[in-house]
């Protein structure tokens, strides 16, 4: 699995255009932890304060996309003393390898953390291959003999 180069490009473009990344209207990133346990990967994404119904997880052409939305606080008749929490849309993309069983990915959202279980395909799981020897292998050497043909006396006249 690889990290998303699109978000790296987006950060570069924002810096070149002088846009302030991580402002209240455009959060900079979605922090994740990801690790492998036996036959699956586990991903945890920090999404505190998100609208649970706005969280979307999908896979398209080997790319896992996580999207969530945090509603900005009301600004009517408010005099802000400080406003440090990000609001808006959060999005993270991760390229999955061919060894992932995308049909069996599961997701849950608990205590501000999106948790995904990303299973490996059966064909990608480690397996033991039995080595046979001798007669057990089912392969037999066949002795090949060639007969030398003798010229026939009939066709020599």
C-alpha positions as CSV (number, residue, x, y, z in Angstrom):
1,X,0.0,0.0,0.0
2,X,1.2,3.4,-0.8
3,X,0.4,6.9,0.5
4,X,-1.6,9.3,-1.6
5,X,0.6,11.4,-4.0
6,X,-2.5,13.5,-4.9
7,X,-2.6,15.1,-1.4
8,X,1.1,15.8,-1.7
9,X,0.5,17.5,-5.0
10,X,-2.4,19.4,-3.5
11,X,-0.2,20.7,-0.6
12,X,2.5,21.8,-3.1
13,X,-0.1,23.6,-5.2
14,X,-1.5,25.4,-2.2
15,X,1.9,26.5,-1.1
16,X,2.8,27.8,-4.6
17,X,-0.5,29.7,-4.9
18,X,-0.1,31.2,-1.4
19,X,-3.2,29.5,0.0
20,X,-3.0,28.9,3.7
21,X,-3.3,25.1,4.2
22,X,-5.1,24.0,7.3
23,X,-7.3,27.1,7.6
24,X,-10.7,26.8,9.3
25,X,-12.3,26.3,5.9
26,X,-9.8,23.8,4.4
27,X,-8.3,21.3,6.7
28,X,-4.8,20.1,5.8
29,X,-4.9,16.4,6.4
30,X,-6.7,13.4,7.9
31,X,-4.2,11.6,10.3
32,X,-4.2,7.8,10.0
33,X,-2.5,4.8,11.5
34,X,-2.3,1.7,9.4
35,X,-0.7,-1.7,10.2
36,X,-0.9,-5.3,9.2
37,X,-2.1,-8.1,11.5
38,X,-1.9,-11.7,10.1
39,X,-4.3,-11.8,7.1
40,X,-5.6,-8.2,7.0
41,X,-4.7,-4.5,7.4
42,X,-6.2,-2.2,10.1
43,X,-6.6,1.5,9.4
44,X,-7.6,4.1,12.0
45,X,-8.4,7.6,10.9
46,X,-8.9,10.5,13.4
47,X,-12.2,12.3,12.5
48,X,-13.3,13.9,15.7
49,X,-16.5,15.9,15.6
50,X,-17.5,14.7,12.1
51,X,-21.2,14.3,11.1
52,X,-21.4,10.5,11.2
53,X,-23.8,10.5,8.2
54,X,-21.2,12.4,6.1
55,X,-18.5,9.7,6.4
56,X,-18.0,7.9,3.1
57,X,-15.6,5.0,2.4
58,X,-15.3,3.7,-1.2
59,X,-12.9,1.8,-3.4
60,X,-12.6,2.5,-7.1
61,X,-9.9,0.9,-9.3
62,X,-7.7,0.0,-6.4
63,X,-7.9,3.4,-4.6
64,X,-9.5,3.6,-1.2
65,X,-11.1,7.0,-0.6
66,X,-12.1,8.3,2.8
67,X,-14.3,11.4,2.9
68,X,-16.0,13.1,5.9
69,X,-17.6,16.5,6.6
70,X,-17.5,18.7,9.7
71,X,-20.2,21.3,9.8
72,X,-18.8,24.8,10.6
73,X,-20.2,26.4,13.7
74,X,-22.9,29.1,13.3
75,X,-21.5,32.6,12.8
76,X,-24.7,34.6,13.4
77,X,-24.3,37.1,16.2
78,X,-21.1,35.4,17.4
79,X,-18.0,37.2,18.5
80,X,-15.2,34.7,18.2
81,X,-12.4,34.7,20.8
82,X,-10.6,31.8,19.1
83,X,-11.5,29.4,16.3
84,X,-9.0,26.6,15.9
85,X,-11.1,23.6,14.9
86,X,-11.2,22.8,11.2
87,X,-14.5,22.6,9.4
88,X,-15.3,21.5,5.9
89,X,-14.6,18.4,3.9
90,X,-11.8,16.0,4.8
91,X,-10.6,13.5,2.2
92,X,-7.8,10.9,2.1
93,X,-6.9,8.5,-0.7
94,X,-4.8,5.4,-0.4
95,X,-3.7,3.2,-3.2
96,X,-4.4,-0.5,-2.5
97,X,-2.3,-3.3,-3.9
98,X,-3.7,-6.2,-5.9
99,X,-3.6,-8.4,-2.8
100,X,-6.6,-6.7,-1.2
101,X,-10.1,-8.3,-1.1
102,X,-12.1,-5.1,-1.6
103,X,-15.4,-6.9,-1.3
104,X,-14.8,-7.7,2.3
105,X,-13.6,-4.3,3.6
106,X,-15.5,-3.2,6.8
107,X,-15.7,0.2,8.5
108,X,-17.0,1.6,11.8
109,X,-17.0,5.0,13.4
110,X,-16.5,5.1,17.2
111,X,-15.5,7.9,19.5
112,X,-14.3,10.1,16.6
113,X,-12.2,7.4,15.0
114,X,-13.0,5.7,11.7
115,X,-11.8,2.1,11.9
116,X,-11.4,-0.1,8.8
117,X,-10.5,-3.7,8.4
118,X,-8.9,-4.4,5.0
119,X,-8.6,-8.2,4.4
120,X,-6.1,-9.8,2.1
121,X,-7.2,-12.0,-0.9
122,X,-6.9,-15.7,-0.3
123,X,-4.3,-15.8,-3.1
124,X,-2.2,-13.3,-1.2
125,X,-2.1,-15.1,2.1
126,X,1.1,-17.0,3.0
127,X,0.7,-20.7,2.5
128,X,2.8,-23.8,3.0
129,X,3.7,-25.7,-0.2
130,X,4.3,-29.4,0.4
131,X,7.5,-30.8,-1.3
132,X,7.2,-34.3,-2.5
133,X,10.0,-36.6,-3.4
134,X,10.7,-39.8,-5.2
135,X,7.6,-42.0,-6.1
136,X,5.3,-39.6,-4.1
137,X,5.8,-36.9,-6.7
138,X,3.7,-38.6,-9.3
139,X,6.3,-37.9,-11.9
140,X,8.1,-40.9,-13.5
141,X,11.0,-40.8,-15.7
142,X,10.3,-42.7,-18.9
143,X,13.3,-44.4,-20.5
144,X,13.4,-43.5,-24.1
145,X,14.9,-46.0,-26.6
146,X,15.3,-45.4,-30.2
147,X,15.4,-48.1,-32.7
148,X,17.9,-47.8,-35.5
149,X,16.2,-48.5,-38.7
150,X,17.9,-50.9,-40.9
151,X,17.7,-50.3,-44.6
152,X,15.3,-52.8,-46.1
153,X,16.5,-55.0,-48.8
154,X,13.3,-54.6,-50.8
155,X,13.8,-51.0,-51.7
156,X,17.5,-51.2,-52.6
157,X,17.1,-52.5,-56.2
